[in-house]
Structure formats: structure tokens, C-alpha cells
Amino acid sequence: QVQLVESGGGLVQPGGSLRLSCTDSGSIFSIYAMGWYRQAPGKQRELVAAITQGGSTNYADSVKGRFTISRDNAKNTVYLQMNSLKPEDTAVYYCNGGLKLMQTILDWGQGTQVTVSS
């Protein structure tokens, strides 16, 4: 059974960078398209970035040019490099995946908190 564990969040000043990691404990990670999602207080969870099994990527307009999603199938890990962070990026970040891009068929992990504040 797939279990997702997100890490790498923290407190960062505006303009700073963070790199999030999402590790899948299962052995079939490579068959999934994966995505990073975030949920800010009082708001719905939203897609931030997604990556296909083959490595094609898709980004929300709000993060284009600042965030980069990547994956290492050998390590069962998907990454989110976040640069030029803004206060509005503050949220709990989660990963999930499915057989098609933007599907979320896996059990949600605990997420990792990202706080952008001076």
C-alpha cells in the first residue's frame, strides 16, 4: 500500500526558497502521475504543480516561473523546488497521484507546513 510522506517545509522570508520532498513507501511509484497540492487556512485545497510518469509538467498560474516539480523514480520521490516565495504561498503542502495527471487516488499524507513571513 502506498504511503506518502511529505517533508521540507518551514518558515522562510519572502523571496526565499524551500525544497519539498514527497516519498512514497510503495514499490510502484513510477506508474503514477504525481502532483503537489496546497491548502491555506479557510481555503480549498488547490493543485500547485503536476508531473506525468514521463516527466512532463504542469503548473498553476500563480506559481509558474517560481516553482519546479521533478521526480526521481529510483528514490520513489517527487520534489517541489519553490523559489521567490511570497506570503500568499503560505499553506500546508501535500502530494498525491494517480494513473492520470491530476488524479488523487492515493491516501493523503500529513502534509508539510510552509510559512512565508518576515
C-alpha positions as CSV (number, residue, x, y, z in Angstrom):
1,Q,0.0,0.0,0.0
2,V,1.3,3.4,-0.9
3,Q,2.0,5.8,2.0
4,L,3.0,9.3,1.2
5,V,5.3,11.3,3.5
6,E,5.9,15.0,2.8
7,S,8.8,16.9,4.2
8,G,10.9,20.0,3.8
9,G,8.5,22.7,4.9
10,G,9.4,25.5,7.3
11,L,9.4,29.2,7.9
12,V,11.0,31.4,5.3
13,Q,11.2,35.1,4.5
14,P,9.6,36.5,1.4
15,G,11.9,35.9,-1.6
16,G,13.4,32.8,-0.1
17,S,13.4,29.2,-1.2
18,L,12.4,25.8,0.0
19,R,12.6,22.3,-1.5
20,L,9.8,20.0,-0.6
21,S,10.0,16.2,-0.9
22,C,7.3,13.6,-1.1
23,T,8.4,10.0,-0.6
24,D,6.2,7.0,-1.4
25,S,6.8,3.9,0.6
26,G,5.3,1.6,-2.0
27,S,7.1,-0.1,-4.8
28,I,5.0,1.1,-7.8
29,F,5.6,4.9,-7.6
30,S,6.7,5.1,-11.2
31,I,3.3,4.2,-12.5
32,Y,1.7,7.3,-11.0
33,A,1.4,10.8,-12.3
34,M,2.1,13.0,-9.2
35,G,1.1,16.4,-8.1
36,W,1.7,18.9,-5.3
37,Y,-1.3,20.5,-3.7
38,R,-1.7,23.1,-1.0
39,Q,-4.4,24.2,1.4
40,A,-4.3,27.6,3.1
41,P,-6.5,28.3,6.2
42,G,-10.1,28.8,5.2
43,K,-9.4,27.8,1.6
44,Q,-9.9,24.7,-0.5
45,R,-7.1,22.5,-1.5
46,E,-5.6,23.5,-4.8
47,L,-3.2,22.0,-7.4
48,V,0.1,23.7,-7.5
49,A,2.1,21.5,-9.9
50,A,1.9,18.1,-11.5
51,I,4.2,15.8,-13.3
52,T,3.4,12.8,-15.6
53,Q,5.0,9.4,-15.4
54,G,7.3,10.5,-18.2
55,G,8.3,13.8,-16.7
56,S,6.0,16.4,-18.4
57,T,5.0,19.1,-16.1
58,N,2.0,21.4,-15.4
59,Y,1.8,24.4,-13.1
60,A,-0.8,26.7,-11.6
61,D,-0.6,30.2,-13.0
62,S,0.2,31.6,-9.5
63,V,3.5,29.6,-9.3
64,K,4.7,29.5,-12.9
65,G,8.3,30.6,-13.2
66,R,8.9,30.2,-9.4
67,F,8.2,26.6,-8.6
68,T,9.6,23.5,-10.3
69,I,8.3,19.9,-9.9
70,S,10.5,16.9,-10.5
71,R,10.7,13.3,-9.7
72,D,13.2,10.5,-9.0
73,N,11.6,7.2,-9.6
74,A,14.6,5.3,-8.3
75,K,14.0,7.0,-4.9
76,N,10.2,6.9,-5.1
77,T,10.3,10.7,-4.5
78,V,8.7,13.8,-6.1
79,Y,10.2,17.2,-5.3
80,L,8.9,20.8,-5.4
81,Q,11.5,23.5,-5.6
82,M,10.0,26.7,-4.5
83,N,11.8,30.0,-5.3
84,S,10.8,33.6,-4.8
85,L,8.3,32.7,-2.2
86,K,5.5,35.0,-1.3
87,P,3.3,35.3,1.8
88,E,0.4,34.0,-0.3
89,D,2.3,30.7,-0.7
90,T,1.7,30.0,3.0
91,A,-0.2,26.8,3.3
92,V,0.1,23.1,4.1
93,Y,1.5,21.3,1.1
94,Y,0.6,17.8,0.1
95,C,1.4,15.4,-2.6
96,N,-0.9,12.8,-4.3
97,G,-1.1,11.0,-7.5
98,G,-3.0,8.7,-9.9
99,L,-2.8,6.9,-13.2
100,K,-3.8,10.2,-15.0
101,L,-2.5,13.7,-14.4
102,M,-4.3,15.5,-11.6
103,Q,-5.9,12.3,-10.2
104,T,-5.7,11.9,-6.5
105,I,-6.3,8.3,-5.7
106,L,-3.7,7.7,-3.0
107,D,-4.2,8.2,0.7
108,W,-3.3,11.8,1.7
109,G,-0.3,12.2,3.9
110,Q,0.1,14.6,6.8
111,G,1.4,17.4,4.6
112,T,4.2,19.8,5.4
113,Q,3.7,23.4,6.5
114,V,5.2,26.2,4.6
115,T,5.1,29.7,6.1
116,V,6.3,32.7,4.3
117,S,6.7,35.7,6.6
118,S,9.1,38.4,7.5
